[in-house]
Amino acid sequence: MVVVPKAESRWTVTQVYDDLSGRILTGQLRPGEALSEIKMAAHYGLSRTPVRQAFHRLSVEGLLSIVPQVGSFVAPIQLSAVRDAQFVRQTVECRAVHSAALATGHEKERVLNGLLKEQARIITRRDHYGFFSSDEDLHRALMLIAGHPHVWDFILSMKTQLDRLRYLSLESQEWLEMIFHQHEQLVKCVLSHDADGAVALMETHLHSASLALEKIAVEHAEFFEDTPPQPGGTPPKSP
């Protein structure tokens, strides 16, 4: 770890939060991993106060478990929140893709085919992080085409725990290729105005994702919990 001299540090509390939350979200920092205020302060070239403030924000958002007199640990993934987010996605996105399939306009074809081409290139590069971002762009585009530009923001606000689990699933190249194939079929239905077919494919797409996420939860049980963390509880064990 490179230590930046404090006098040269330009990090703010928000930037520290963004950096750490991004590393937790993408699985670079695994559930149960200990985070030291002292080491993080040295890493960012800051005093402990702004780091402590960033830690507090991460804790409020369920990404960090702070146990007094013990330490701070990357919080486990909350399966209850994952299932709630999946329920919302399945309910909202199936209805939205029906509307997207019935929508008209040449921009729809250009945008969706462009995203598929981008995803094909990303898979060739084996860029799992890039695929996640492009996957988000595709689902957001379908929501926009359906005429609900603000609904995706609502979905984003409640799927942090789900996204942590999705990043773990995208570490498999085989899984990436399967998801991409489903995207191709889904876009084909949307562009051919096959609303019922698009809904059926979206249901299959999101259901297969649910099954994969549950499989990961079984294989890496130490990363998860079924209920929200309790203040002052026992710190999670390092994986």
N, C-alpha and C positions, 0 to 999 in steps of 0.2 A: 504494500500500500504506500503510495507516494504522499508524504506529508508536506502540505503547503504552508510556508511561513505565515504566521498570523498577520504580519504587517502587509502581506501581499494579497490577503484573502478578499475576494469580492463576493463571496457567497452571502445570500440573505436567508432569513428563516424560511421564506417561501421556496427558495431554490433548494435548500436542504431537504425540505419536505417533499418537493417534487422528485428529487433524485432518489431518496429512500423509498418513497411510495412506488416509484417506477420499478425499482429493483425488487421490491416485495411482490408487486403485481406480476412481474414477468418470471418470477421464480428464481431470480439470481440470488435472492436471500430467501432461504427455505424456512417453512414453519418450524418454530422451535429454536432457530438460530439466535444466539445472544448478541445484543448490540450494546456496546459500551459508550456512555456519554463522553468519557474521557478520550477514547480512541477516535470517536466520530468528530469530536471537537478538533483533535489534532489533524485528522484527515482533511477537514474543511478549512483549517486555519482559523478557527473561531474560538471564542470562549464557550464554556459549557451552557451558558444561559440561552442563546439562540438554538442550540442543539436540543436543549431540554424543551423549549417551546415547540420545536418540530416534532419531537417525540410525543408530546402531549396531543398534538393534532392527529398524529398517526394512531394513537391510542383511542381517541374519540371516534375515529372512523373504523375501528376494528381491525387495524393492520398491525398493531403492536400491543403486547401485554406488558404493562409496567407493574412489577410486584415490589412494593416498598421493602427496603432492606435486603432485597435479593438481586434484582436486576431487571433489565428490559429484554424481551424476547419477541421475535417475529410471531405474531398471533397465528393460531391454527385457523384453517379455513372453516367457516361456519356452514355446515351442510344445510341447516334450516334456511339460511339466506340464499344458498345456491338453488334450492328447490323452489323457493318463492320466486326468484328471478326467472327460472326456467318456466314456471307456470305463467308468468306475465308475458314472457316472450312468445310462448306457444299460443296464448290467447290473442294477443295483439297482432303478432306478425302474420298469422294465418289469415286473419281478416284483411290485413293491409295488402298482402300479396294478391288476394282476390281482386281488390280495387286496382292494384298496379297492372294486373293482366288486362283489365278492361280499359285502362287508360290508353289514349292515343298520342301520337307525336313522334317525330323522327329522333328527337333527343334521347328518348328511352332506349332505342336500339344502340345508338352511339355510346352512351354512358355504360350500359350493361356489358356490351361486347368489349368495350375498352377495359373494363375491370377484369373480365375473364382473361384477356390477353396478358394483363399485368400479373394476374395470379399464376398463369402458366410460366411466365418468366421467373417469378419468385420461387416456384417449386423447383425449377431447374437449378436455381442457385442454392436450394436447400435453406432458404432464409425463413425460418419459422416465425421470427418476430415480424418480418415484413408481411407474411401471409396473414397473421392476426390482424394487422392494420388494414390490409386490403379486404379481408373478410368483413370487418366492421364497415368499410366503405360500401360494400355491396349491400349489406342489410340496410344501411342508412339510405342508400340510393333508392331501394325498393319502397321505403317509407315515404321518401320525397315524391316519387312517381305516383304513389297512392294518394297524394294530396294531404299528407299529415307531417309537415316539416318539423313540428315541435315534439312529436311523440317519441322520436328516437332519443331526444335529450332526457325525457322521463325514464326511458329504459336504461340509459347510461347511468342515471343517478342511483339506481338500485342494484346494479349487477357487478359491483366490485369483487365480491366474494366469488361469484360465478366466473369472472374473468381470470382470477387467480388459478382456478381449476382448469379453465380452457387453455391457458398457457402451458400447463403441464401436459395436456392431451396433444398439443401441437408439437411436442418434442419428437413425435413419431412421424417419420417421412411417409409411411404407409397410410397413416391417418390423414395427413395433408392431402394426399392424392385422392383418397376416397371423398373427402369434403369437396375438393375441387370438382370431381365428377358430378356430385350432387348439385353443385352450383351451376354447372353446364346444363343439366337437365331442367333445373328450375328456371333459368333464364330463357331457355327454349320455349317453355310453356308460357312464360310471361309475354314474350315477343310474338307468340302465335295467338295471343288472346284466349288461351285455354285457362280460364279462371279456376275451374274445378281441379284440373290437373296441377296447377300451380299450388293450390291449397294442399292437395294430397302430398305433393313433393316437399312442401315446407314442413308439413307434419312429420314426414319421414325423416327429413333433414334434422329437425330439432329433436325428434325422438331418438335417433341414432346418437346424437350428441349427448343426450341424457344417459343413455346406456353406457357410453364410453366414460362419462364422468363418474358414474357409479362404480365402474370397474376400477378406476384409478383410486377412488375412495377406499375400496377394499384392499387394493395392493399396497397403498401407502396410508394405512389407517392412522399412523402417528402424525400425519399432517392435518388431521381433521378433528372437529368436535361437532356434536349435534345441537348444542345449545350455546347461546352467547356467553362469553367469559364473565365470571363474577369478580367484582373488585376485591382485591386482596386474596385471590385464590392461589392455588398451587401453580407455579410456573410450568409451562409445557416442557417436556423433555426434548433435548436436542435429538434430531433424527440421526 
